[in-house]
């Protein structure tokens, strides 16, 4: 299923089942077959490359299995780039539009909602039409997703908070700037609440609508693309083809996160000079810039996919060698009805390998989804790294190990051709190893960060700052002489501000400093602009090492999971079964997981950015409690999925993954009888 979506991600189509029934017709039968069944005109047109003015005999040489796998992998790479870029910039979006984490979790599942509603239906009907062109249409919806998301910046600009932190704003609006800075100081009377500069729901609706649109494209691309690959390649080549396409697709999150890291290093308004550094929690990067690049690349990918034929010439040649009765197993499109679809659903529900593999995948996705979406946020809050550093580590470094895991597993499967049971057993082992790694996450905390958050909360709740009326003061942290961070100069009780010889803003007359420390001498009652320094880099490197190991191990099970998915169902049910599995994964895994974990993360928020209409986004978390709750919850769901993979292992004993293409003609009848018995033993 979809990778690190990654919505990530993005691997939602990886769900279950089948055994092929090879049968070669004799030369006599082939000679007596109608001409249009062997080389017919309709079949010939179905194998032509190109469309509109982009066609011709010179393009026909590109209609090959290898070219499709490369292009499908690259197009998948572009798609996963978009989802990774969204995940990499999600914390910046929360700060810019004051979005709580649980709401951003709801926004991020918009694509899964539309995938759930459309995957099965599109897979059932579009699966028998021109699949590459439908996949191209899916990519065009991703272009719309990119443009709609980036349009928020052009509608609302960088925002007043971000502009106030630039040198140009201070030069043009010096009086206004001084007034804003004075609001951070201790106030004798209660001030008014902070008005929203944009409508509370408008940006959120924009982002959610864009995600809904992208889900349709995701459903078309993955559901049809994998089935098209399996139908147009020989079964012996499928593992290598899947590994190659998945490897190319895994490059997408790495590139997407890297692009996010580059963009976030630029200030949200690149033409202005910011007065704060990237490490400052108030820093907002140019999140909107990458969407324009992604829209252009996706458009090119869509055009290239449009050029592929309905079926590859090599696949048509193989298909003509199968018995004519096999064509009758699949109903023509105009005879397909809702009743037929429900019969197929009932049949699949009795396929134990399909059901258990789907359920195991759903539980794994439910538990691991939080790391696909919120890992940059986790690194920022737990280990005090900048948004650019967190995004770069999540994408470039960690996902490189995912790509390596996919290549290694593809090589091993192609060379040794393990049985279905061996693949299911490996999936279970991967689940339990992942649980062990997540438990290591619990132990990898930064004591300095945990202590800083606790002291900041205590300083915010002292009686001294209550007399300064700081309820609606913006989050603008200051550091006291004894290394305690206060939410703002107001919370520290500071009454004056000045600048030192280095140009740093110094707040003096901070009466609340004495209430939070043993040192209450007047000369110590000052604070420096910015958070107190905390060194969590060593802990961050340990976390990164464990994460890379889990990425390597986890990626090795993607090909095995998908091969089980493709082989435990009849060929005429393949596209629909993948779509149905994708719908189930969205409904039970991809949609509720980000909402649940977003709510869980918000539960451990210590400092909210209050406004007149809502509590805004969270600026500070109880990192220790959040680390325990988040990781233990994720480990629980993945642990349950491991037991379901054991059930897959038990029921997959008769499942055939590879064809014996090397068998001699003398053995073909014997092989066919064995295969028919295997199919008859498969639950109906």
C-alpha positions in Angstrom: 0.0 0.0 0.0 1.0 3.6 -0.1 4.3 4.6 1.4 5.1 7.1 3.7 2.3 9.3 2.6 5.0 9.6 2.6 0.5 10.3 3.1 2.8 9.5 3.0 1.6 6.9 2.4 0.9 6.5 0.3 0.8 2.6 0.1 -2.8 2.3 0.5 -3.4 0.0 -2.5 -1.2 -2.8 -1.0 -4.0 -5.1 0.0 -4.2 -8.7 -1.1 -4.9 -11.9 -3.1 -4.6 -14.6 -6.0 -3.4 -17.6 -7.9 -3.0 -17.4 -11.7 -4.2 -20.3 -14.0 -1.8 -20.5 -16.9 -3.0 -22.5 -19.9 -1.5 -22.4 -23.4 -3.7 -22.9 -26.5 -2.5 -25.1 -29.3 -1.3 -23.9 -32.6 -4.4 -25.4 -34.2 -6.6 -23.4 -31.8 -4.7 -20.2 -32.5 -5.0 -20.7 -36.3 -8.7 -21.2 -36.0 -9.2 -18.2 -33.7 -10.8 -15.1 -35.3 -8.3 -12.6 -36.7 -9.3 -9.9 -34.3 -8.5 -12.2 -31.3 -4.9 -12.7 -32.4 -3.8 -9.6 -34.1 -7.0 -7.7 -34.5 -7.4 -4.0 -35.2 -9.0 -3.2 -31.8 -6.2 -5.0 -30.0 -3.6 -3.3 -32.1 -5.0 0.1 -31.2 -4.9 -0.8 -27.6 -1.1 -1.3 -27.8 -0.4 2.1 -29.5 1.6 4.7 -27.6 0.7 8.4 -27.5 -2.4 10.6 -27.7 -3.5 13.6 -29.7 -0.5 15.1 -31.4 1.9 13.2 -29.2 1.9 9.9 -31.1 3.6 8.1 -34.0 5.5 4.9 -34.8 8.7 6.3 -33.3 7.1 6.2 -29.9 6.1 2.6 -30.0 9.5 1.4 -28.9 8.7 2.9 -25.5 5.7 0.6 -24.9 7.7 -1.9 -22.8 7.4 -3.4 -19.3 10.6 -1.8 -18.1 9.7 1.7 -19.4 6.3 1.5 -17.7 7.9 0.4 -14.4 10.3 3.3 -14.6 7.7 5.8 -15.5 5.2 4.5 -12.9 7.9 4.6 -10.3 8.9 8.2 -11.2 5.2 9.3 -11.3 4.7 7.7 -7.9 7.9 9.5 -6.7 6.3 12.8 -7.7 3.1 12.0 -6.0 4.7 11.0 -2.7 6.8 14.1 -2.9 3.6 16.2 -2.6 2.4 14.3 0.5 5.9 14.4 2.1 6.1 18.1 1.4 2.8 18.6 3.2 4.0 16.6 6.2 7.3 18.5 6.3 5.5 21.9 6.3 2.6 21.0 8.6 4.1 22.6 11.7 4.6 25.9 9.8 1.0 25.8 8.6 -0.1 25.3 12.2 1.8 28.4 13.3 0.8 30.6 10.3 -2.9 29.9 10.5 -3.1 29.0 14.2 -4.3 25.5 13.7 -4.4 23.0 16.6 -2.7 19.6 15.9 -6.0 17.7 16.1 -7.4 19.9 13.4 -4.3 19.5 11.2 -4.8 15.7 11.7 -8.3 16.0 10.4 -7.0 18.1 7.4 -4.4 15.5 6.6 -6.9 12.7 6.3 -9.0 14.6 3.7 -7.3 12.6 0.9 -8.0 9.3 2.7 -11.7 10.2 3.0 -12.0 10.7 -0.8 -9.9 7.6 -1.4 -12.2 5.6 0.8 -15.3 6.9 -1.1 -13.9 6.4 -4.6 -11.2 3.7 -4.6 -13.5 0.6 -4.8 -15.9 2.2 -7.4 -13.1 3.6 -9.6 -11.2 0.3 -9.3 -14.3 -1.7 -10.4 -15.3 0.4 -13.4 -12.1 2.3 -14.5 -10.1 -0.9 -14.1 -11.4 -2.1 -17.5 -10.9 1.1 -19.4 -7.7 2.8 -20.5 -5.9 2.6 -17.2 -2.8 4.8 -17.9 -5.0 7.7 -19.0 -7.2 7.4 -15.9 -3.9 7.4 -13.9 -2.9 10.6 -15.8 -6.2 12.2 -14.8 -5.4 11.2 -11.2 -2.1 13.1 -11.5 -3.9 16.1 -12.8 -6.0 16.2 -9.6 -2.6 16.3 -7.7 -1.7 19.4 -9.7 -4.9 21.0 -8.6 -4.1 20.0 -5.0 -0.7 21.7 -5.2 -2.1 24.9 -6.7 -5.0 25.1 -4.3 -2.8 24.7 -1.2 -0.2 27.3 -2.4 -3.0 29.8 -3.2 -3.5 30.4 0.6 -0.3 32.4 0.7 -1.3 34.6 -2.3 -4.7 35.2 -0.7 -3.6 36.0 2.8 0.1 36.9 2.5 2.8 36.2 5.1 0.7 37.4 8.1 1.1 40.3 10.5 3.0 38.2 13.1 5.7 37.3 10.6 6.0 40.7 9.1 6.5 42.3 12.5 9.6 40.2 12.9 11.3 41.7 9.8 13.7 44.7 9.6 11.7 46.3 6.8 8.5 46.3 8.9 10.3 48.2 11.7 11.7 50.8 9.4 8.3 51.5 7.7 6.2 51.2 10.8 8.5 52.3 13.6 5.8 53.7 15.9 3.6 50.7 15.4 6.5 48.3 16.0 7.3 50.0 19.3 3.7 49.7 20.3 3.7 46.0 19.5 6.9 45.5 21.5 5.4 47.3 24.5 2.5 44.9 24.5 5.0 42.1 25.5 5.8 44.0 28.7 4.0 43.8 32.0 0.6 45.7 31.6 -1.1 47.7 34.4 -4.5 46.9 32.9 -6.0 44.0 31.0 -5.6 44.3 27.3 -8.0 43.2 24.6 -7.9 39.8 23.0 -6.0 39.1 19.8 -8.1 39.4 16.7 -7.8 36.8 14.0 -6.2 38.4 10.8 -8.0 35.7 8.7 -11.2 33.9 9.1 -10.8 31.0 11.5 -12.1 28.3 9.2 -11.3 29.6 5.7 -7.6 28.4 5.5 -8.6 25.1 7.1 -11.4 24.6 4.6 -9.0 25.4 1.8 -6.4 22.9 3.0 -9.1 20.2 3.6 -10.6 20.7 0.2 -7.2 20.4 -1.5 -6.6 17.1 0.4 -10.0 15.8 -0.7 -9.1 16.5 -4.3 -5.8 14.7 -4.0 -7.4 11.6 -2.6 -9.3 10.9 -5.9 -6.0 11.1 -7.8 -4.3 8.8 -5.3 -7.1 6.2 -5.6 -6.8 6.3 -9.4 -3.0 6.2 -9.5 -2.3 3.4 -7.0 -5.3 1.1 -7.5 -5.0 1.1 -11.3 -1.2 1.4 -11.6 -0.4 -1.7 -9.5 -3.0 -3.9 -11.3 -1.8 -2.6 -14.7 1.8 -3.6 -13.8 0.8 -7.0 -12.6 -1.4 -7.7 -15.7 1.3 -6.5 -18.1 4.4 -8.3 -16.7 5.2 -12.0 -16.3 4.7 -13.4 -12.8 8.3 -14.2 -12.4 9.3 -10.6 -13.0 6.7 -9.1 -10.7 8.7 -9.0 -7.5 11.6 -7.2 -9.3 9.3 -4.8 -11.0 7.5 -4.1 -7.7 10.7 -3.5 -5.9 12.0 -1.2 -8.7 8.8 0.9 -8.8 8.6 1.0 -5.0 12.2 2.1 -4.8 11.7 4.9 -7.2 8.5 5.9 -5.3 10.4 5.9 -2.0 12.7 8.5 -3.4 9.7 10.8 -3.4 9.4 11.4 0.4 13.2 11.9 0.6 13.0 14.6 -2.2 9.8 16.1 -0.8 11.2 16.5 2.7 14.4 17.9 1.3 12.5 20.4 -0.8 10.6 21.3 2.4 13.8 21.8 4.3 15.2 24.1 1.6 12.0 26.1 1.4 11.7 26.4 5.2 15.2 27.8 5.4 13.9 30.8 3.5 11.7 33.3 5.4 8.0 33.1 4.6 8.5 36.4 2.7 11.9 35.8 1.0 12.3 39.5 0.0 12.3 40.7 3.6 15.1 40.4 6.2 14.0 38.6 9.4 15.1 39.7 12.8 15.1 36.2 14.2 17.0 33.0 13.3 15.7 29.6 12.1 16.0 28.1 15.6 13.5 30.6 17.0 10.1 28.9 17.4 8.4 31.9 15.8 10.3 31.4 12.5 8.0 30.8 9.6 9.6 29.3 6.4 8.5 29.8 2.8 6.1 26.8 2.9 4.2 27.9 -0.2 7.2 28.0 -2.6 7.6 24.2 -3.0 4.0 23.7 -4.1 4.6 25.6 -7.3 7.6 23.4 -8.2 5.6 20.3 -7.4 2.7 21.3 -9.5 4.9 21.8 -12.6 6.7 18.4 -12.1 3.4 16.6 -11.6 1.9 18.1 -14.8 4.8 16.7 -16.8 4.4 13.2 -15.2 0.7 13.2 -16.1 1.3 14.0 -19.7 3.9 11.1 -19.9 1.5 8.6 -18.4 -1.2 9.6 -20.8 1.0 8.3 -23.6 1.0 4.7 -22.5 -1.2 2.2 -24.3 -4.2 0.4 -22.8 -2.1 -2.8 -22.7 1.5 -3.4 -23.5 2.3 -5.4 -26.7 4.2 -8.0 -24.8 1.3 -8.5 -22.4 -1.1 -8.9 -25.3 1.1 -11.6 -26.9 1.1 -13.5 -23.6 -2.6 -13.1 -23.2 -3.3 -14.6 -26.6 -1.6 -17.7 -25.4 -4.1 -18.3 -22.6 -7.2 -20.3 -23.1 -10.2 -18.5 -24.6 -12.4 -19.4 -21.7 -10.4 -17.2 -19.4 -11.8 -14.1 -21.2 -15.3 -15.2 -20.3 -14.4 -15.1 -16.6 -14.5 -11.3 -16.6 -17.8 -9.6 -17.3 -17.8 -6.9 -20.0 -18.0 -3.4 -18.6 -21.5 -2.8 -19.9 -22.7 -5.9 -18.0 -21.2 -5.0 -14.7 -23.8 -4.0 -12.1 -24.0 -3.2 -8.4 -25.3 -6.7 -7.7 -22.1 -8.2 -9.4 -20.0 -5.9 -7.3 -21.7 -7.0 -4.1 -21.2 -10.6 -5.1 -17.5 -9.9 -5.5 -17.4 -8.3 -2.0 -19.1 -11.3 -0.5 -16.6 -13.6 -2.2 -13.6 -11.6 -1.0 -14.9 -11.5 2.6 -14.6 -15.3 2.7 -11.0 -15.2 1.5 -9.1 -15.5 4.8 -5.7 -14.5 3.4 -7.2 -11.4 1.9 -9.1 -10.5 5.1 -6.3 -11.1 7.6 -3.7 -9.4 5.4 -5.9 -6.4 5.1 -6.6 -6.2 8.8 -2.9 -6.6 9.6 -2.0 -3.8 7.3 -4.7 -1.5 8.7 -3.4 -2.0 12.3 0.1 -1.4 11.2 -0.9 1.8 9.4 -3.0 3.0 12.3 0.0 2.7 14.6 2.7 3.9 12.2 0.8 6.7 10.6 1.7 9.1 13.4 5.4 8.8 12.4 4.7 9.5 8.7 2.8 12.7 9.5 4.1 14.1 12.7 7.8 13.0 12.8 9.1 16.5 12.0 6.9 17.9 14.7 8.1 15.2 17.1 11.8 16.1 16.5 11.1 19.8 16.8 9.4 19.5 20.2 11.4 16.6 21.7 14.9 17.5 20.6 14.7 21.3 20.0 15.7 21.1 16.4 14.7 23.6 13.7 11.9 22.9 11.3 14.4 22.6 8.4 16.7 20.2 10.3 13.7 18.0 11.4 12.4 17.8 7.9 15.8 17.0 6.4 16.4 14.2 8.9 13.0 12.7 8.3 13.3 12.8 4.6 16.8 12.6 3.2 18.5 10.5 5.9 15.8 8.2 7.2 14.0 7.5 3.9 17.3 6.6 2.3 17.3 3.5 4.5 13.7 2.8 3.4 14.9 2.8 -0.2 17.7 0.4 0.7 15.3 -1.9 2.5 13.1 -2.1 -0.6 16.0 -2.9 -3.0 17.4 -5.6 -0.7 14.0 -7.3 -0.2 13.4 -7.2 -4.0 16.7 -8.8 -4.7 16.2 -11.5 -2.1 12.6 -12.3 -3.3 13.6 -12.4 -7.0 16.7 -14.6 -6.3 15.3 -17.1 -3.7 11.6 -17.0 -4.5 10.3 -17.6 -0.9 6.9 -19.2 -0.3 3.8 -17.3 0.7 4.2 -18.6 4.2 7.8 -17.3 4.4 6.6 -13.9 3.3 3.8 -13.8 5.9 6.2 -14.9 8.6 8.6 -12.1 7.7 5.8 -9.5 7.8 5.0 -10.7 11.4 8.7 -10.4 12.4 8.9 -6.9 11.0 5.9 -5.9 13.1 7.4 -7.2 16.3 10.8 -5.6 15.6 9.0 -2.3 14.9 7.3 -2.5 18.3 10.7 -3.0 20.0 12.1 0.0 18.2 9.2 2.2 19.2 9.7 1.2 22.8 13.2 2.5 22.4 11.7 5.8 21.4 10.1 6.0 24.8 13.5 5.9 26.5 15.2 8.3 24.1 14.2 11.6 25.7 16.0 14.9 26.3 16.2 15.7 30.0 17.0 19.4 29.3 14.0 19.8 27.0 11.7 18.1 29.5 13.0 20.3 32.3 12.7 23.4 30.2 9.1 22.8 29.5 8.3 22.1 33.1 10.0 25.3 34.3 8.3 27.4 31.6 4.9 26.2 32.7 5.6 26.9 36.4 6.9 30.4 35.5 3.7 31.1 33.6 1.5 30.1 36.5 3.1 32.2 39.2 1.0 34.8 41.0 3.4 37.6 40.0 2.6 37.4 36.3 -1.1 37.3 37.0 -0.9 41.0 37.9 0.6 41.8 34.5 -2.5 40.7 32.5 -0.6 38.4 30.1 -3.5 36.3 28.9 -3.5 37.5 25.3 0.2 38.3 25.0 1.8 36.6 21.9 4.3 33.7 22.5 7.6 35.6 22.6 10.0 33.6 24.9 12.7 35.2 27.0 15.5 33.6 29.0 16.3 34.7 32.5 19.8 34.9 34.0 19.3 31.5 35.8 18.4 29.8 32.5 14.6 29.6 32.9 12.5 30.3 29.8 9.4 32.5 30.2 6.5 32.6 27.7 7.0 36.3 27.2 8.6 39.4 28.9 5.1 40.0 30.4 5.1 36.6 32.1 8.5 37.5 33.5 7.1 40.8 34.9 9.5 42.9 32.9 8.6 46.6 32.6 11.4 48.0 30.4 13.3 46.9 27.3 16.6 48.0 25.8 19.4 46.7 23.6 22.9 45.6 24.5 26.2 46.2 22.6 25.5 43.0 20.5 22.1 44.3 19.4 20.2 41.8 21.5 16.9 42.8 23.1 17.2 43.0 26.9 14.2 43.2 29.2 14.8 44.7 32.6 12.8 45.3 35.8 11.6 41.7 35.6 9.9 41.4 39.0 8.7 37.8 38.5 12.2 36.4 38.1 12.7 36.3 41.9 9.6 34.2 42.3 11.0 31.5 40.1 14.5 31.3 41.5 16.5 31.7 44.7 18.3 34.6 43.2 16.2 37.8 43.6 18.9 40.4 43.4 17.9 43.5 41.3 20.9 43.1 39.1 19.7 39.6 38.1 16.2 40.8 37.2 16.7 40.9 33.5 15.9 38.5 30.6 17.2 38.1 27.1 15.0 37.7 24.0 14.6 34.1 22.9 14.4 30.6 24.6 17.2 29.4 26.8 19.7 27.2 25.1 19.1 23.4 25.4 21.5 20.9 23.9 19.6 17.8 22.7 21.7 17.0 19.7 23.2 13.7 21.0 19.7 12.4 21.9 18.5 13.5 18.5 21.3 11.4 16.8 20.4 8.3 18.8 16.7 8.8 17.9 17.7 9.2 14.2 19.8 6.0 14.3 16.8 3.9 15.7 14.5 5.5 13.2 16.8 4.7 10.3 16.9 1.0 11.4 13.2 0.8 11.6 12.8 2.4 8.2 15.2 -0.3 6.8 13.4 -3.2 8.4 9.9 -1.9 7.7 10.5 -1.2 4.1 11.6 -4.8 3.5 8.0 -6.0 4.1 6.4 -3.8 1.5 7.1 -6.1 -1.4 6.1 -9.2 0.5 2.8 -7.6 1.7 1.9 -6.5 -1.8 2.8 -9.9 -3.4 0.4 -11.6 -0.9 -2.2 -9.0 -1.9 -1.9 -9.7 -5.6 -1.7 -13.5 -5.5 -4.6 -14.4 -3.2 -7.4 -13.4 -5.6 -8.5 -14.3 -9.1 -7.2 -11.9 -11.8 -10.6 -10.5 -12.7 -11.2 -9.4 -9.1 -7.7 -7.9 -8.6 -8.3 -4.3 -9.4 -11.6 -4.2 -7.4 -10.0 -6.1 -4.4 -7.1 -3.6 -4.3 -9.6 -0.7 -4.4 -11.8 -2.3 -1.7 -8.7 -2.9 0.5 -7.7 0.7 0.0 -11.1 1.9 1.0 -11.0 -0.3 4.2 -7.5 1.0 5.0 -8.7 4.6 4.7 -11.9 4.0 6.7 -10.2 2.2 9.6 -6.6 3.3 9.5 -5.6 6.3 7.5 -8.6 8.5 8.5 -8.9 7.8 12.3 -5.2 7.5 13.0 -4.1 11.1 12.4 -7.2 12.4 14.2 -6.6 10.2 17.2 -2.9 11.0 17.5 -3.5 14.7 16.8 -6.0 14.8 19.7 -3.5 12.9 21.8 -0.7 15.3 21.1 -2.9 18.3 21.9 -3.8 16.8 25.2 -0.2 17.5 26.3 -0.1 21.1 25.2 1.1 23.5 28.0 1.0 26.9 26.2 -1.7 27.8 23.7 -1.7 30.9 21.4 -5.0 32.4 22.6 -7.1 34.5 20.3 -10.5 36.1 20.6 -12.3 33.1 18.9 -10.2 30.1 19.8 -7.1 28.8 21.6 -5.0 28.8 18.4 -2.0 26.6 17.9 0.2 25.0 20.6 3.6 26.6 21.3 4.8 24.3 24.1 4.2 20.7 25.0 4.8 18.4 28.0 7.4 16.5 26.1 7.9 13.6 28.5 4.2 12.7 28.9 3.6 13.1 25.2 6.6 10.8 24.4 5.2 8.0 26.6 1.6 8.3 25.5 2.3 8.6 21.7 4.8 5.8 21.4 3.1 3.3 23.6 -0.2 3.8 21.8 1.5 3.3 18.4 3.3 0.2 19.6 0.0 -1.3 20.9 -1.7 -1.2 17.5 1.3 -2.6 15.5 1.7 -5.4 18.1 -1.9 -6.5 17.4 -1.1 -6.4 13.6 1.8 -8.8 14.2 -0.6 -11.5 15.4 -2.9 -11.1 12.4 0.2 -11.6 10.2 0.6 -14.9 12.0 -3.0 -15.8 10.9 -2.0 -14.9 7.4 1.0 -17.3 7.7 -1.4 -20.1 8.8 -3.9 -19.7 6.0 -1.3 -19.1 3.2 0.0 -22.6 3.0 -1.7 -23.3 -0.4 -1.0 -19.8 -1.9 1.2 -19.8 -5.0 3.4 -16.7 -5.5 5.4 -17.6 -8.6 4.7 -19.5 -11.8 7.0 -22.3 -12.8 7.9 -20.8 -16.2 10.9 -23.1 -16.5 8.8 -26.3 -16.5 8.9 -28.4 -19.6 5.9 -28.9 -21.9 5.8 -32.5 -20.6 5.0 -31.2 -17.1 2.6 -28.5 -18.1 -0.5 -30.7 -17.7 0.6 -31.9 -14.3 1.3 -28.3 -13.2 -2.1 -27.2 -14.5 -3.8 -29.9 -12.4 -2.0 -28.9 -9.3 -2.9 -25.2 -9.8 -6.6 -26.1 -10.3 -6.6 -28.0 -7.1 -5.0 -25.1 -5.3 -7.7 -22.7 -6.7 -10.5 -25.1 -5.7 -9.1 -25.2 -2.1 -9.1 -21.4 -1.9 -12.2 -20.3 0.1 -15.0 -18.9 -2.0 
